[in-house]
Amino acid sequence: MQEPVGGGHVTVLDTGRPRSKRFVMARRVMMWSFGFIPVFFVGFPLLGMLGMTPQMDAAAPLFAVRALIGFAASAGSGWLTLRALLARVAHRPYTVTSREAVASMALLGVLMVTQYDNWMAQMVPALWWASVVLAFPRREHRVAHVSLVLSLVPGALFFLAGDLPLMLGAVMLCYLVFWAGIMLLANWSLMLLWDVIGEAYAARDAQARLAVTEERLRFARDMHDLIGHSLSGIAVKSELAARLAERDPARAAAEMRSVQQVAREALREVRAAVSGYRDVDLAEEIASVRAVLVAAGTQVTVTGEDVTLPAELRALAAWVVREGVTNVLRHSSARRCDIALRREGRVVVVEVHDDGAQVDGERLLRRGNGLTGLTERVAAVGGALSASPTGERGFLLRAVLPLPAASSATE
């Protein structure tokens, strides 16, 4: 689906699968980064008040009332701004309504009216503006620009009416403009990086879905080509046999025997096609998993891919490699994956090792249907499959496949 974010659109595919640990970590970093914004909303006015001790002594009750109102307004405006930013990070449709956007602007105005003489509070509108132009709907941007200018008017009038030197006032104004630009650039950079991450994961999910769809279409075409002609022949011959049943029983029986032969041939072709569909080639599988791991940001090392194996073991070794890399992508945040094939005496050893396991091998063997089926395949040829952690975060899938007697004898 497509969702509006910051005036643009980002395509987000909900595949129903858990995201990788790096994706979740990136989202947490984004949320924590923006989570400090309400702290700044309240912290800047508080820091400014520390330098206003004479005013606090002269009009303590009124100062306390203004401070409480200002803090409440800044906290409310900061919370609404944070809510919009987090909705933006979550790639959800806007949950901040126009009423809430106006409320955030109004609370900002209350803050600046009550804290007009607090020079640190003048930094809050710039921070607010640098956030809402990225998080609020585009229709609210013009009002946000106006609100930024109006929120700075009370403080500007106070400082200009006082004994503040004109040059110092100009420097402070330039600093506020610079501060607003820096915050806008920082927030925009974070949002841009987050959009790139989201689009990359969406593209990878779309590519996976497309590959599955293409494989289904290919298999459907193969089935149509294989049995379409046979079924048409069966239909024609059976119809002819029905017509000849009374006039020429012998010929009708011959046609039915022909129908039986065509049906058996079609069944044989379907079984051969399904068997070929389920077989995998070791070289193609290694090339495929290497490309997928590299695309996922994982460094891949393959050793022994040119080792000589019997045909029946090459297919099984390819299944071991496929299942091992599938678990790397699904259950780990590995930065490195090593695939090794080697012959040790009368056995072939296939290993897939990664450095980012998040589950232990015994749980994976009990819970995963893929490894359960692979264990049965390996056991069927007299081999053994093991999955176990190695080191602090490493994980090793290891298959030991015995060589057929004929292959052992030729060594």
C-alpha positions in Angstrom: 0.0 0.0 0.0 1.0 3.6 -0.4 0.9 6.0 2.5 1.5 9.8 2.5 4.6 10.8 4.5 5.9 14.3 4.6 4.1 15.3 1.4 5.4 12.3 -0.5 4.6 8.7 -0.8 6.5 5.6 0.4 5.5 2.2 -0.7 5.3 -0.2 2.3 4.6 -3.9 1.9 3.2 -5.7 4.8 4.4 -9.2 4.3 3.4 -10.5 7.7 7.0 -11.5 8.4 9.1 -10.2 11.2 11.6 -7.6 10.3 15.3 -8.1 10.7 17.1 -7.0 13.9 18.9 -4.2 12.0 15.6 -2.8 10.7 14.0 -2.9 14.2 17.1 -1.3 15.6 17.0 1.5 13.0 13.4 2.2 13.9 14.2 2.3 17.6 17.1 4.8 16.9 14.7 7.0 15.0 12.1 6.9 17.7 14.5 7.6 20.5 16.1 10.4 18.5 12.8 12.2 18.1 11.8 11.2 21.6 14.1 13.9 23.0 12.2 16.7 21.2 9.6 17.1 24.1 12.6 17.2 26.5 14.0 20.1 24.5 10.6 21.8 24.5 10.6 21.9 28.3 14.4 22.0 28.9 15.1 25.2 26.9 12.7 27.4 28.9 13.9 25.9 32.1 17.5 26.7 31.3 16.6 30.2 30.5 14.8 30.6 33.8 18.0 29.9 35.7 19.3 33.3 34.5 16.2 35.1 35.5 16.7 35.2 39.3 16.1 38.9 39.8 12.7 38.7 38.1 11.8 35.7 40.2 12.5 37.7 43.4 10.6 40.8 42.2 7.4 39.1 41.2 7.6 35.6 42.5 3.8 34.7 42.4 3.3 36.0 38.8 6.5 34.5 37.7 5.5 31.1 39.0 2.1 31.3 37.3 3.7 32.2 34.0 6.3 29.4 34.4 3.6 26.8 35.1 1.5 27.9 32.1 4.5 28.0 29.9 5.8 24.6 30.9 2.3 23.0 30.4 2.0 24.6 27.0 5.5 23.5 25.9 4.9 20.0 27.1 1.6 19.7 25.3 3.0 21.2 22.1 6.0 18.9 22.3 3.8 15.8 22.8 1.7 16.6 19.8 4.8 17.2 17.7 6.3 13.9 18.9 3.1 12.1 18.1 3.2 13.3 14.5 6.9 12.4 14.1 6.4 8.9 15.4 3.5 8.4 13.1 5.8 9.5 10.3 8.5 7.1 11.4 6.0 4.2 11.6 5.0 4.9 8.0 1.3 5.1 9.0 -1.3 7.4 7.5 -1.5 10.6 9.4 -3.2 10.3 12.7 -2.6 13.9 13.6 -5.8 15.8 12.6 -5.9 19.4 11.6 -7.4 20.2 15.0 -4.4 18.7 16.7 -2.1 20.6 14.5 -3.8 23.9 15.3 -3.7 22.9 19.0 0.1 22.4 18.8 0.4 25.9 17.2 -1.8 27.5 19.8 0.1 25.9 22.7 3.3 27.2 21.1 1.8 30.7 21.1 0.9 30.4 24.8 4.5 29.4 25.6 5.9 32.4 23.8 3.4 34.8 25.4 4.1 33.6 28.9 7.9 33.3 28.3 8.5 36.4 26.2 11.4 37.5 28.4 13.1 34.1 28.4 15.7 34.2 25.7 16.2 30.3 25.7 12.5 29.8 25.1 13.0 31.6 21.8 14.7 28.4 20.5 11.6 26.3 20.9 9.6 27.7 17.9 12.5 27.0 15.6 12.7 23.4 16.9 9.0 23.1 16.6 8.9 24.4 13.0 11.8 22.2 11.9 9.8 19.2 13.1 6.2 19.9 12.0 7.1 20.7 8.4 8.3 17.1 8.1 5.5 15.5 10.1 2.3 17.5 9.7 0.2 17.3 6.5 1.3 19.6 3.7 -1.9 21.7 4.0 -0.7 22.8 7.5 2.8 24.0 6.3 1.8 27.5 5.4 0.2 28.0 8.8 3.3 26.6 10.4 5.5 29.2 8.7 3.2 32.0 9.9 3.1 30.6 13.4 6.9 30.5 13.6 7.1 34.2 12.7 4.3 35.2 15.1 5.6 33.2 18.0 8.9 35.2 17.9 7.1 38.6 17.9 6.6 38.8 21.7 10.2 38.1 22.5 11.5 40.4 19.8 9.4 43.3 21.0 10.5 42.7 24.6 14.2 42.7 23.8 14.0 45.5 21.3 12.1 47.6 23.9 14.7 46.9 26.5 18.3 48.0 26.7 19.5 45.1 24.5 22.1 46.5 22.0 20.8 46.3 18.4 23.9 44.4 17.3 23.4 41.7 20.0 19.7 41.4 19.0 20.7 40.9 15.3 23.2 38.3 16.4 20.5 36.5 18.4 18.1 36.6 15.4 20.7 35.2 13.1 21.5 32.5 15.6 17.8 31.5 15.8 17.6 31.3 12.0 20.7 29.2 11.9 19.4 27.0 14.6 16.1 26.5 12.7 18.0 25.6 9.6 20.3 23.1 11.3 17.5 21.4 13.0 15.5 21.2 9.8 18.5 19.7 8.0 19.1 17.2 10.8 15.5 16.1 10.9 15.2 15.9 7.1 18.4 13.8 6.9 17.0 11.3 9.5 13.7 11.1 7.7 15.4 10.7 4.3 17.6 7.9 5.7 14.6 6.2 7.2 12.7 6.4 3.9 15.6 4.8 2.1 15.7 2.0 4.6 12.0 1.4 4.4 12.0 1.4 0.6 15.0 -1.0 0.5 13.2 -3.5 2.7 10.0 -3.0 0.7 11.9 -3.6 -2.5 13.4 -6.8 -1.1 10.0 -8.1 0.0 8.5 -7.2 -3.4 11.4 -9.0 -5.1 10.7 -12.1 -3.0 7.0 -12.0 -3.8 7.7 -11.6 -7.5 10.1 -14.5 -7.5 7.4 -16.8 -5.9 4.8 -15.6 -8.3 7.0 -16.2 -11.3 7.8 -19.7 -10.1 4.1 -20.5 -9.7 3.4 -19.2 -13.2 6.3 -21.3 -14.6 5.0 -24.4 -12.8 1.5 -23.7 -14.1 2.7 -23.4 -17.6 4.7 -26.6 -17.3 1.6 -28.4 -16.0 -0.5 -27.0 -18.9 2.0 -28.0 -21.5 2.5 -31.5 -20.1 -1.1 -32.6 -19.5 -3.1 -30.2 -21.7 -2.5 -32.3 -24.8 -3.0 -35.6 -23.0 -6.3 -34.5 -21.4 -7.6 -33.3 -24.8 -6.7 -36.7 -26.3 -8.4 -38.5 -23.5 -11.5 -36.4 -23.9 -11.7 -37.1 -27.7 -10.9 -40.8 -27.5 -13.4 -41.4 -24.6 -16.1 -39.6 -26.5 -15.4 -41.7 -29.6 -15.5 -44.9 -27.5 -18.8 -43.9 -26.0 -20.2 -43.5 -29.6 -18.8 -46.9 -30.7 -19.9 -48.8 -27.6 -23.1 -50.1 -29.2 -22.1 -50.3 -32.9 -18.5 -51.6 -32.6 -17.6 -52.8 -29.1 -14.2 -54.1 -30.2 -13.1 -50.8 -31.5 -14.6 -49.0 -28.5 -12.5 -51.3 -26.2 -9.4 -50.5 -28.3 -10.1 -46.7 -27.9 -10.5 -47.2 -24.1 -7.2 -49.0 -24.0 -5.6 -46.1 -25.9 -7.2 -43.7 -23.3 -5.7 -45.8 -20.5 -2.3 -45.6 -22.2 -2.5 -41.9 -22.6 -3.6 -41.4 -19.0 -0.6 -43.5 -17.7 1.8 -41.5 -19.9 0.4 -38.3 -18.6 0.8 -39.5 -15.0 4.4 -40.4 -15.7 5.1 -37.0 -17.2 3.5 -35.2 -14.3 5.6 -37.3 -11.8 8.8 -36.6 -13.7 7.9 -32.9 -13.8 7.2 -32.7 -10.1 10.4 -34.6 -9.4 12.4 -32.2 -11.5 10.7 -29.2 -10.0 11.7 -30.3 -6.5 15.3 -31.0 -7.5 17.8 -28.2 -7.0 21.2 -27.7 -8.6 24.1 -27.1 -6.2 26.0 -24.5 -8.3 22.8 -22.5 -9.0 21.8 -22.6 -5.4 25.2 -21.3 -4.2 25.0 -18.5 -6.7 21.5 -17.7 -5.6 22.1 -17.6 -1.9 25.3 -15.6 -2.4 23.3 -12.9 -4.3 20.6 -12.9 -1.6 23.1 -12.6 1.3 25.1 -9.8 -0.4 21.9 -7.9 -1.0 21.0 -8.3 2.7 24.4 -6.8 3.7 26.0 -10.1 4.7 29.6 -10.9 3.7 29.7 -14.4 2.1 32.6 -16.8 1.8 32.1 -20.1 -0.1 34.8 -22.8 -0.1 34.7 -26.2 -1.9 32.0 -25.3 -4.3 34.0 -27.1 -7.0 34.2 -30.3 -5.0 33.2 -33.4 -7.0 30.0 -35.0 -5.6 27.7 -37.7 -6.9 24.5 -36.4 -8.5 22.3 -37.7 -5.7 24.4 -35.9 -3.0 24.7 -32.6 -5.0 21.0 -32.1 -4.8 20.9 -32.9 -1.1 23.9 -30.6 -0.4 22.0 -27.9 -2.3 19.0 -28.4 0.0 21.3 -28.1 3.1 22.8 -24.8 1.7 19.3 -23.4 1.0 17.9 -24.3 4.4 21.0 -22.9 6.2 20.9 -19.6 4.4 17.1 -19.4 4.9 17.6 -19.6 8.6 20.4 -17.0 8.5 18.0 -14.6 6.8 15.1 -15.4 9.0 16.5 -15.9 12.5 19.8 -13.9 12.6 21.3 -10.5 12.0 24.5 -12.0 10.7 27.2 -9.8 9.1 29.2 -12.8 7.9 28.2 -16.2 6.5 30.6 -19.0 5.6 29.5 -21.9 3.4 31.9 -24.9 3.2 31.8 -28.2 1.3 34.5 -30.8 1.6 35.1 -34.5 1.3 36.5 -36.3 4.4 37.2 -39.9 3.6 34.0 -41.6 2.7 31.7 -38.7 3.7 30.8 -35.3 2.4 30.5 -32.4 5.0 28.4 -29.4 4.2 28.5 -26.5 6.7 26.7 -23.1 6.9 28.1 -20.9 9.6 27.0 -17.4 10.6 27.9 -14.9 13.3 24.5 -13.5 14.2 22.3 -16.3 15.6 19.3 -15.3 17.7 17.9 -18.8 18.5 19.6 -22.0 19.7 19.9 -25.0 17.5 17.8 -27.4 19.5 14.8 -25.0 19.6 15.2 -24.5 15.8 15.3 -28.2 15.1 12.2 -28.8 17.2 10.2 -25.8 15.9 11.3 -25.5 12.2 9.5 -27.5 9.6 12.3 -26.9 7.1 15.0 -28.4 9.3 12.8 -31.2 10.3 12.2 -32.2 6.7 15.9 -31.7 5.9 16.8 -34.0 8.8 14.6 -36.7 7.4 16.2 -36.2 3.9 19.7 -36.5 5.3 18.8 -39.5 7.5 17.3 -41.2 4.4 20.8 -41.5 2.9 22.4 -42.5 6.2 23.7 -39.1 7.1 23.4 -36.8 10.1 22.3 -33.2 10.5 23.2 -31.0 13.4 22.4 -27.3 14.3 24.2 -25.7 17.2 25.5 -22.4 18.5 29.2 -21.7 18.2 31.0 -19.1 20.3 29.1 -16.1 21.7 26.7 -15.5 18.8 27.7 -17.9 16.1 25.5 -20.7 14.7 26.5 -23.8 12.6 24.3 -26.0 10.5 26.3 -29.1 9.6 25.4 -32.1 7.5 27.5 -35.2 7.1 26.5 -37.2 4.0 28.0 -40.7 3.4 29.3 -41.3 -0.2 27.7 -44.2 -2.1 29.7 -47.3 -2.3 30.4 -46.9 -6.0 31.8 -43.4 -5.5 33.9 -44.4 -2.5 35.4 -47.3 -4.6 36.5 -45.0 -7.4 38.6 -42.7 -5.1 
